[in-house]
Amino acid sequence: MSGTLPANPLADRLSRCYASAVHDVLRAQGHDNCLLPHDIRPLNIKHTLAGEIWTVSGHIDRTRSAHETLLEWTGVLSKAPGGKVVICQPNNKEVALMGELSASALQLKGVRGYIVDGGCRDAAMIDEIDFPTWCSFYTPSDIVARWVPDSFGAPITIGTVTICTGDYVIADRDGIVIIPKAMAEAVVTRTEEVMSTEGEVRRHIMAGMDPQEAYKRYGKF
């Protein structure tokens, strides 16, 4: 059961796009440093995740007790705003930064989905509740007595891309594209136009037009 999503018309429009088209628009506008690392993959390849971003980061700290780390982690879940996509830079490749109970809590709050440059556990159960989640590996190891958050809503870097709260993201089976907030409206509008043109190209090719002729006519392929 999903929480009710706060209204965000731009996020809804973006969700009807696809990552490849958005990437092509950003590249054409001179902003090609927009892709997160290829190893961050969806639990369910049928999911498309799109929306405004809220960031969190953290680090390994084995001096903390189980109680302290669980208190800090549940604080992350409490702070995560409904209607946003949470993106986490955990700064480690050791522990899972998402599990079934946490995914359920975020889903009930109306969080659109979760992307982490790190681990996930309870993958089958998260998939069963249909909460869109992207991660780079799986592990049974959790955050207890191991990991704490250190920032909320501050800029983070994943791969070569700096991500700010308020930026937008679209993620599907092809990859994850980050759209700077200042460009988001224009990028979505242009992507909608590109997708319409691609539809025309597709229809003509399926009707028998030579692919090169279709490209010459529409300037898109």
Stockholm file with secondary structure:
# STOCKHOLM 1.0

chainA/1-221         MSGTLPANPLADRLSRCYASAVHDVLRAQGHDNCLLPHDIRPLNIKHTLAGEIWTVSGHIDRTRSAHETLLEWTGVLSKAPGGKVVICQPNNKEVALMGELSASALQLKGVRGYIVDGGCRDAAMIDEIDFPTWCSFYTPSDIVARWVPDSFGAPITIGTVTICTGDYVIADRDGIVIIPKAMAEAVVTRTEEVMSTEGEVRRHIMAGMDPQEAYKRYGKF
#=GR chainA/1-221 SS CCCCCCCCHHHHHHHTSCHHHHHHHHHHTTCCCCBCCTTCEESSTTCCEEEEEEEEEEEECTTSCHHHHHHHHHHHHHHSCTTSEEEEECSCSSSBSCCHHHHHHHHHHTCCEEEESSEECCHHHHHHHTCCEEESEECSCCSTTTEEEEEESSCEEETTEEECTTCEEEEETTEEEEECGGGHHHHHHHHHHHHHHHHHHHHHHHTTCCHHHHHHHHSCC
#=GC SS_cons         CCCCCCCCHHHHHHHTSCHHHHHHHHHHTTCCCCBCCTTCEESSTTCCEEEEEEEEEEEECTTSCHHHHHHHHHHHHHHSCTTSEEEEECSCSSSBSCCHHHHHHHHHHTCCEEEESSEECCHHHHHHHTCCEEESEECSCCSTTTEEEEEESSCEEETTEEECTTCEEEEETTEEEEECGGGHHHHHHHHHHHHHHHHHHHHHHHTTCCHHHHHHHHSCC
//
